[in-house]
Amino acid sequence: MDLGISTNPTPELYTIKVTGEIDISNADSLRNAIDLALEQPTEAVELDFAQVSYIDSTGIGVLVGAAHHAVDHGKRFSCTNVQPQVMRVVQLLGVDQEISITAA
């Protein structure tokens, strides 16, 4: 399944809506979208994962890297509406201890 990325920037929050599966073949697209969001004059960047059905270790690496970059930029970073199968991977790897992640 392809990865879809759409954005909704406001002065307070830059939302990135992600759809599909995040894996090694498309993780760079997500990384680029997050990097662009972190450069914007907003207080926080939020990834909406309501339509993400799968994430692999490369995608997890993108999230961890993004969380670190957000701290460097003085911004809040979070993932919301995370589906159970994605949340399971995140929790197994302990990433939920490093990133603000909320379930759907």
C-alpha positions in Angstrom: 0.0 0.0 0.0 1.2 3.5 -0.8 1.9 6.2 1.8 -0.2 9.2 1.7 0.8 12.5 3.4 -1.3 15.6 3.7 -0.7 18.6 5.9 -2.8 21.2 7.8 -0.6 23.9 9.2 -2.0 26.5 11.7 0.0 29.0 13.8 -0.2 26.7 16.8 -0.1 23.3 15.3 1.2 21.7 12.2 -0.8 18.5 11.6 0.5 15.8 9.2 -2.1 13.2 8.3 -0.5 9.9 7.3 -2.3 7.1 5.5 -1.2 3.6 4.4 1.8 1.7 5.5 5.2 3.2 6.6 8.2 1.1 5.6 11.7 1.3 4.2 10.3 2.1 0.7 8.6 5.3 1.8 10.0 6.4 5.2 12.1 9.2 3.5 8.8 10.8 2.4 7.6 10.9 5.9 10.9 12.2 7.2 10.9 15.0 4.7 7.4 16.0 5.6 8.3 16.1 9.3 11.5 18.0 8.7 9.5 20.6 6.7 6.9 20.9 9.5 9.7 21.4 12.1 11.0 24.3 10.1 7.6 26.1 10.3 6.8 28.8 12.9 4.4 26.5 14.9 4.5 25.4 18.5 3.8 21.7 17.8 3.9 19.0 15.1 1.3 16.3 15.3 1.2 13.1 13.2 -2.4 11.8 12.7 -2.0 8.0 12.3 -5.7 7.2 12.1 -5.2 5.6 8.7 -1.8 4.0 9.3 -2.1 0.2 9.3 1.6 -0.8 9.5 4.9 0.6 10.5 8.3 -1.1 10.3 11.6 -0.4 12.2 12.6 2.2 9.6 9.4 4.1 10.2 9.9 3.8 14.0 13.4 5.3 13.5 11.9 8.2 11.6 9.6 8.9 14.6 12.4 8.7 17.1 14.6 11.0 15.0 11.7 13.4 14.6 11.1 13.6 18.3 14.8 14.5 18.9 14.7 17.1 16.1 11.5 18.6 17.6 13.3 19.0 21.0 16.2 20.7 19.1 13.7 23.1 17.5 11.8 23.7 20.8 8.6 22.2 19.6 6.2 19.6 20.9 5.9 16.4 18.8 3.2 13.8 19.0 1.4 11.0 17.2 -2.3 10.7 17.6 -5.1 8.2 16.7 -2.6 5.3 16.5 -4.2 2.1 15.5 -3.8 -1.0 17.8 -1.4 -2.9 15.5 0.9 0.1 15.2 0.6 0.9 18.9 1.7 -2.7 19.6 5.0 -2.2 17.7 5.6 1.1 19.3 5.1 -0.3 22.8 7.2 -3.4 22.1 10.1 -1.2 21.1 9.6 1.2 24.0 9.1 4.2 21.8 6.0 5.2 23.7 8.3 6.1 26.5 10.1 8.6 24.3 7.3 10.1 22.2 3.8 11.4 23.1 1.7 8.7 21.4 -2.1 8.3 21.9 -4.3 5.4 20.6 -7.3 5.8 18.4 
